[in-house]
Amino acid sequence: MKSVYVFGPIHLFGEDYLPVYKKLNRVCESFFDKVIGTYPDFWDSKEKPTEFYARTVQMTTQCDLFIAEVSSPSHGVGMELQMAIKHKIPIIALAKEGTEVSKMVLGLPNLQKVIRYKDTEELVKKVEEALNQREKANSTIVPEKK
């Protein structure tokens, strides 16, 4: 089962990104069997911080791809990106045009692509293109003959 984790800031800037999260989840449903996302999976959680952390780690570290909105600084997003590194999960980063992305994010060893966008419509189109390219590249891998 192929799965993806779509995430970004919740606390300081979350409301600004809610329409983005919702649209990205719908796009990803066409490419993945399971979509885990900041919205709805981690939105407005009533869990204790330790429970929230444990659930985040458990749910996300088995994913095949991380798609991270990195336009705004977020401690949680940075921690989640570090989880992707630890578990060798490929990352696609998303950033609004005109925002400065952290050099730490740009230097991630498993960062496959940075997608810059001006609005949600353009973002959806670019993410669809990237996922189509990724799917095409993965389908052309020929298994070794024994």
C-alpha positions in Angstrom: 0.0 0.0 0.0 1.5 3.3 -1.1 1.1 6.2 1.4 1.9 9.9 1.6 2.1 12.4 4.5 1.0 15.9 3.5 1.9 18.4 6.2 2.8 21.9 7.2 2.4 24.4 10.0 -0.6 24.1 12.3 -0.3 26.5 15.2 0.8 29.9 14.0 -0.1 29.8 10.4 -2.3 26.8 10.1 -5.5 28.6 9.2 -3.7 30.2 6.3 -2.8 26.8 4.8 -6.1 24.9 5.5 -7.4 25.3 1.9 -3.9 24.2 0.6 -4.0 21.0 2.8 -7.5 20.1 1.7 -6.7 20.4 -2.0 -3.4 18.6 -1.7 -5.1 15.7 0.1 -7.6 15.4 -2.8 -4.8 15.4 -5.4 -2.8 12.8 -3.5 -5.8 10.5 -3.2 -5.4 9.8 -7.0 -1.8 8.6 -6.5 -1.7 7.0 -3.1 -3.7 4.3 -1.3 -3.5 6.2 2.0 -3.1 10.0 2.5 -2.2 11.2 6.0 -2.3 14.9 6.5 -2.0 17.8 8.9 -5.6 18.2 8.0 -7.7 16.3 9.1 -5.4 13.8 10.9 -3.6 16.2 13.2 -5.9 19.3 13.1 -7.4 20.5 16.4 -6.1 17.5 18.4 -7.2 17.1 22.0 -4.4 14.7 22.8 -1.7 15.3 25.4 1.5 16.5 23.8 3.2 13.1 24.4 0.3 11.2 22.8 0.3 13.6 19.8 4.0 13.1 19.3 3.8 9.3 19.6 0.9 9.2 17.1 2.7 11.5 14.7 5.8 9.3 14.7 3.8 6.1 14.4 1.5 7.3 11.6 4.1 9.1 9.4 7.3 7.1 9.5 5.8 4.3 7.4 4.9 6.6 4.5 6.5 6.4 1.0 6.6 10.2 0.5 6.5 13.3 2.6 5.0 16.5 1.0 5.9 19.5 3.2 4.6 23.1 3.1 7.7 25.0 4.2 6.8 28.7 3.5 6.4 29.5 7.2 8.8 28.5 10.0 7.5 25.7 12.2 9.3 23.6 14.9 6.9 20.7 14.2 7.6 20.7 10.4 11.3 20.7 11.1 11.0 17.7 13.4 8.8 15.9 10.8 11.4 16.5 8.1 14.0 15.0 10.4 11.9 11.9 10.8 11.9 11.6 7.0 15.7 11.8 7.0 16.0 9.1 9.7 13.6 6.8 7.8 15.0 7.6 4.4 11.6 8.9 3.1 11.7 11.1 0.0 10.5 14.7 0.5 8.9 17.2 -1.8 8.9 20.7 -0.3 6.3 23.4 -1.2 6.9 27.1 -0.9 5.0 30.2 -1.8 6.8 32.4 -4.4 8.7 35.2 -2.6 9.3 33.3 0.6 12.7 32.3 1.7 13.1 28.6 2.5 15.5 27.6 5.2 18.9 26.4 4.0 18.5 23.5 6.3 15.4 22.4 4.4 17.1 23.0 1.0 20.1 20.9 2.1 18.0 17.8 3.2 19.7 14.7 1.7 16.4 13.2 0.6 14.8 16.3 -0.8 13.6 15.4 -4.3 12.1 18.7 -5.4 11.1 22.2 -4.2 7.8 23.3 -5.8 7.3 27.1 -5.8 3.8 28.4 -6.3 1.9 31.7 -6.4 -1.6 30.3 -5.6 -3.4 27.1 -4.7 -4.5 26.4 -8.3 -0.9 26.6 -9.6 0.3 24.5 -6.6 -2.2 21.7 -7.4 -1.1 21.6 -11.0 2.6 21.4 -10.1 2.1 18.8 -7.5 0.1 16.7 -9.9 2.9 17.0 -12.5 5.5 16.0 -9.9 3.5 13.0 -8.7 2.9 11.9 -12.3 6.7 12.1 -13.0 7.4 10.2 -9.8 4.9 7.5 -10.7 6.3 7.3 -14.3 9.9 7.0 -13.0 8.9 4.3 -10.5 7.0 2.3 -13.1 10.0 2.1 -15.4 12.2 0.3 -12.9 12.8 -3.2 -14.3 13.4 -5.9 -11.7 16.7 -7.8 -11.9 16.5 -11.2 -13.5 17.6 -14.1 -11.4 
